[in-house]
Amino acid sequence: MGNQLLHTPEGVRDIYGRECAKKLAVQQKLQQVFSLYGYENIETPTFEFFDIFNKERGSVGTREMFKFFDRDNNTLVLRPDITPSIARCVAKYFMDEPKALRLCYLASTFMNGTSYQGHLKESTQTGAELIGDDSSDADGEMIALVIDGLKASGLKEFQVELGQVEFYRGLVEESGMAWDTQNKLREMIENKNYFGVEELLSEQTMSAQLKQLFLKLPELFGDINQIRLAQSMTSNPRARKAIERLEKVQEILDMYGLGDYVSYDLGMLSKYSYYTGIIFKAYTYGTGDYIVTGGRYDKLLEQFGKDAPAVGFAIVVDRLMQALSRQKIETPVSMVNTIVLYDQKARYAGIRLASHFRSNGRPVQLMCRHSDEKIEEYLSYAKRRRIGNLLHLADQGENLVLYDMEKETAEQLKYTDYIHREER
């Protein structure tokens, strides 16, 4: 039992040392980009009432949630998705705000799914929500924010794929298919299951032109010209309007100078049913899944009592870190590189020296040497922790020895001479 308690449950992991420092550094870079775009931080609870995320709101399925009960027998869940939480929060605190709100966050989400291909049940997400603006300019700003954020993280090669759920919904509305059939078709199209799409459509009654367009949907991806081709294949007003919206977003991204980072996929259909317009995902190599997901959700806040359009995204930080590592993109971090070790009689000098370093922005570990332990034990510890320098203050602290762990040298100095040398 003792050994079992040292391990984590399936789907979660510990992060420490340099890896943890790199993750914090990347998160800080992303948050800085959000701040430059004028977004303000928001925090919502880690767990909320079950109804915030129920199926009717278009969030994840019940089986994918971690559920538990409070002492009053209310059903609570660890948040599987941050967007409904922020929608609830905005409806509560900004009900009467007529102007657009720009909010960003950094939080964990929890999915009670099967762990496979390294997927985590707890993952860190950071993202932004633009609430109260239904324009294509808002869509363009969101995607520009994603691109600038990923660039700031150090990523160089990535692509943002844009879709439009209204294109698909316009077509299924025209087809008259039952709800269950629509969902089956959506899953097959998203999974590029050409044969499954063909078999399902063979059982449906609709025009040959509409069937042909559904069959073509998994192939409708590429640049904006490929998407314009789709527009020429239908006279459905809702579907054509969806393409026009994508064209406007492309124009705006070109103005940002970021148009080359974008491609299109009309077969991209999110499992979250609260999306109402543009949807997007960002991909890079070195990870088997998307690193960003987002879209427009104009009707979600209405379910909480505030009629306001919205668009947002989430960057899956753990997948981003995996991609950076596999692409060998270094994230510079400042790790502690100095130990100040003092004998008991040199405590005052040791504290003064550590304070001197810290006041100049240099991190140090301060240690008191036990009288029964040899200096070699502390040198061995410094090597294990990849700490470059150890300063040993003996006796009253008038003298010190500087151990350079990389060069494996030891230099004896007077305390005052060393301070003067550092100040120079």
URGIBEL-V451092 format. One record per residue. N is the residue number from 1. SS is DSSP state (a for helix, b for strand, c for the rest). D_FIRST is the distance of its C-alpha to the first C-alpha in Angstrom with 1 decimal. Layout:
N&SS&D_FIRST + N&SS&D_FIRST
This chain:
1&c&0.0 + 2&c&3.8 + 3&c&5.5 + 4&a&5.0 + 5&a&6.4 + 6&a&9.0 + 7&c&10.5 + 8&c&13.0 + 9&c&13.8 + 10&c&16.6 + 11&c&19.9 + 12&c&19.2 + 13&c&19.1 + 14&c&19.4 + 15&c&23.0 + 16&c&24.1 + 17&a&26.9 + 18&a&30.0 + 19&a&28.8 + 20&a&28.1 + 21&a&31.5 + 22&a&33.2 + 23&a&31.8 + 24&a&33.0 + 25&a&36.3 + 26&a&36.9 + 27&a&36.1 + 28&a&38.6 + 29&a&41.2 + 30&a&40.8 + 31&a&41.1 + 32&a&44.2 + 33&a&45.8 + 34&a&45.2 + 35&a&46.7 + 36&a&49.7 + 37&c&50.3 + 38&c&50.4 + 39&c&47.0 + 40&b&45.3 + 41&b&41.6 + 42&c&40.0 + 43&c&36.5 + 44&c&35.3 + 45&c&32.2 + 46&c&28.9 + 47&b&28.9 + 48&b&32.1 + 49&b&33.5 + 50&a&33.0 + 51&a&36.8 + 52&a&37.1 + 53&a&35.6 + 54&c&36.7 + 55&a&38.4 + 56&a&41.8 + 57&a&41.5 + 58&c&40.8 + 59&c&37.3 + 60&c&34.4 + 61&c&33.6 + 62&a&31.6 + 63&a&28.9 + 64&a&28.3 + 65&c&27.5 + 66&c&24.3 + 67&b&25.6 + 68&b&24.7 + 69&b&26.8 + 70&c&28.0 + 71&c&29.0 + 72&c&32.4 + 73&c&31.0 + 74&c&32.2 + 75&b&30.5 + 76&b&29.3 + 77&b&28.1 + 78&b&26.7 + 79&c&29.9 + 80&c&30.2 + 81&c&33.6 + 82&a&35.3 + 83&a&38.9 + 84&a&38.9 + 85&a&37.4 + 86&a&40.2 + 87&a&42.8 + 88&a&41.7 + 89&a&41.9 + 90&a&45.3 + 91&a&46.7 + 92&a&45.7 + 93&a&46.9 + 94&c&49.6 + 95&c&51.2 + 96&c&54.7 + 97&c&54.4 + 98&c&57.0 + 99&c&56.3 + 100&c&53.6 + 101&b&50.2 + 102&b&48.3 + 103&b&44.6 + 104&b&41.7 + 105&b&37.9 + 106&b&34.7 + 107&b&31.6 + 108&b&28.4 + 109&b&28.6 + 110&b&25.9 + 111&c&26.5 + 112&c&24.3 + 113&c&25.6 + 114&c&24.4 + 115&c&23.3 + 116&c&25.9 + 117&c&27.9 + 118&c&25.7 + 119&c&26.4 + 120&c&24.3 + 121&c&23.4 + 122&b&23.9 + 123&b&27.0 + 124&b&29.4 + 125&b&32.9 + 126&b&36.1 + 127&b&39.4 + 128&b&42.6 + 129&b&44.6 + 130&b&48.4 + 131&b&49.3 + 132&c&52.9 + 133&c&54.6 + 134&c&55.3 + 135&c&57.3 + 136&a&56.9 + 137&a&56.9 + 138&a&53.6 + 139&a&52.2 + 140&a&53.6 + 141&a&52.2 + 142&a&48.6 + 143&a&48.8 + 144&a&50.5 + 145&a&47.7 + 146&a&45.1 + 147&a&47.2 + 148&a&47.7 + 149&a&44.1 + 150&a&42.9 + 151&a&45.7 + 152&a&44.6 + 153&a&41.0 + 154&c&42.6 + 155&c&42.6 + 156&c&46.0 + 157&c&46.0 + 158&c&45.0 + 159&b&46.7 + 160&b&46.7 + 161&b&47.5 + 162&b&49.3 + 163&b&49.7 + 164&b&51.5 + 165&a&50.1 + 166&a&53.6 + 167&a&55.1 + 168&a&52.9 + 169&a&53.3 + 170&a&57.0 + 171&a&57.1 + 172&a&55.0 + 173&a&57.0 + 174&a&60.1 + 175&a&58.7 + 176&c&58.0 + 177&c&54.7 + 178&c&52.4 + 179&a&49.3 + 180&a&46.9 + 181&a&49.0 + 182&a&49.1 + 183&a&45.3 + 184&a&45.2 + 185&a&47.9 + 186&a&46.2 + 187&a&43.0 + 188&a&45.1 + 189&a&47.3 + 190&a&44.4 + 191&c&42.8 + 192&c&46.3 + 193&c&46.3 + 194&a&50.1 + 195&a&50.4 + 196&a&48.3 + 197&a&50.6 + 198&a&53.7 + 199&a&52.6 + 200&a&51.7 + 201&a&55.0 + 202&a&57.0 + 203&c&56.2 + 204&c&57.3 + 205&c&60.8 + 206&c&61.8 + 207&c&64.4 + 208&a&64.2 + 209&a&64.2 + 210&a&61.1 + 211&a&59.3 + 212&a&60.2 + 213&a&58.8 + 214&a&55.4 + 215&a&55.4 + 216&a&56.2 + 217&a&53.5 + 218&c&50.7 + 219&c&53.3 + 220&c&54.5 + 221&b&52.7 + 222&b&54.2 + 223&c&56.4 + 224&a&58.4 + 225&a&61.3 + 226&a&59.1 + 227&a&58.2 + 228&a&61.9 + 229&a&62.5 + 230&a&60.3 + 231&a&62.4 + 232&c&65.5 + 233&c&63.9 + 234&c&63.8 + 235&c&66.1 + 236&c&63.3 + 237&a&63.8 + 238&a&60.1 + 239&a&59.0 + 240&a&61.9 + 241&a&61.1 + 242&a&57.5 + 243&a&58.8 + 244&a&61.3 + 245&a&58.4 + 246&a&56.6 + 247&a&60.0 + 248&a&60.2 + 249&a&56.7 + 250&a&57.7 + 251&a&60.8 + 252&a&58.9 + 253&a&56.3 + 254&a&59.2 + 255&a&60.6 + 256&a&57.3 + 257&c&57.8 + 258&c&54.5 + 259&a&55.8 + 260&a&54.9 + 261&a&51.2 + 262&b&51.5 + 263&b&51.8 + 264&b&51.9 + 265&b&50.3 + 266&c&51.7 + 267&c&49.1 + 268&c&46.3 + 269&c&45.3 + 270&c&42.3 + 271&c&39.8 + 272&c&40.3 + 273&c&43.4 + 274&c&44.2 + 275&c&45.8 + 276&c&49.6 + 277&c&51.2 + 278&b&50.3 + 279&b&46.8 + 280&b&45.5 + 281&b&42.7 + 282&b&42.5 + 283&b&41.5 + 284&c&41.3 + 285&c&40.2 + 286&c&36.9 + 287&c&34.9 + 288&c&35.0 + 289&c&35.6 + 290&c&37.7 + 291&c&37.0 + 292&b&39.2 + 293&b&40.0 + 294&b&42.5 + 295&b&45.6 + 296&b&48.0 + 297&c&47.0 + 298&c&50.2 + 299&c&49.4 + 300&c&45.8 + 301&a&46.9 + 302&a&49.4 + 303&a&46.7 + 304&a&45.8 + 305&c&49.4 + 306&c&50.6 + 307&c&52.9 + 308&c&52.2 + 309&c&51.7 + 310&b&48.9 + 311&b&47.5 + 312&b&44.4 + 313&b&41.7 + 314&b&38.1 + 315&b&37.2 + 316&b&33.7 + 317&a&32.8 + 318&a&29.9 + 319&a&32.2 + 320&a&35.0 + 321&a&32.9 + 322&a&32.0 + 323&a&35.8 + 324&a&36.8 + 325&a&34.5 + 326&a&35.6 + 327&c&39.2 + 328&c&38.8 + 329&c&40.1 + 330&c&39.2 + 331&c&38.3 + 332&c&39.6 + 333&c&37.3 + 334&c&37.9 + 335&c&35.1 + 336&c&35.3 + 337&c&37.3 + 338&b&38.2 + 339&b&36.6 + 340&b&38.8 + 341&b&37.8 + 342&b&39.8 + 343&c&40.3 + 344&a&40.2 + 345&a&44.0 + 346&a&44.2 + 347&a&41.9 + 348&a&44.9 + 349&a&45.9 + 350&a&42.4 + 351&a&42.1 + 352&a&45.6 + 353&a&44.9 + 354&a&41.7 + 355&a&43.5 + 356&a&46.4 + 357&a&44.2 + 358&a&42.4 + 359&a&45.8 + 360&c&46.9 + 361&c&44.0 + 362&c&42.2 + 363&c&38.4 + 364&c&37.4 + 365&b&34.4 + 366&b&35.6 + 367&b&34.1 + 368&b&35.2 + 369&c&35.3 + 370&c&33.9 + 371&c&36.7 + 372&c&34.6 + 373&c&33.5 + 374&c&35.8 + 375&a&36.9 + 376&a&35.6 + 377&a&32.0 + 378&a&32.8 + 379&a&34.8 + 380&a&31.9 + 381&a&29.7 + 382&a&32.5 + 383&a&32.6 + 384&a&28.9 + 385&c&29.3 + 386&c&32.7 + 387&c&34.7 + 388&c&38.3 + 389&b&39.8 + 390&b&39.0 + 391&b&41.6 + 392&b&41.6 + 393&b&43.7 + 394&c&44.5 + 395&c&46.6 + 396&c&48.1 + 397&c&47.4 + 398&c&51.0 + 399&b&49.8 + 400&b&46.9 + 401&b&45.6 + 402&b&44.8 + 403&b&42.4 + 404&b&42.6 + 405&c&39.4 + 406&c&41.0 + 407&c&44.2 + 408&c&42.6 + 409&b&45.4 + 410&b&45.8 + 411&b&48.7 + 412&b&49.9 + 413&b&51.4 + 414&b&52.8 + 415&a&50.8 + 416&a&53.9 + 417&a&54.9 + 418&a&51.5 + 419&a&51.7 + 420&a&55.2 + 421&a&54.1 + 422&a&51.3 + 423&a&53.7 + 424&c&56.1
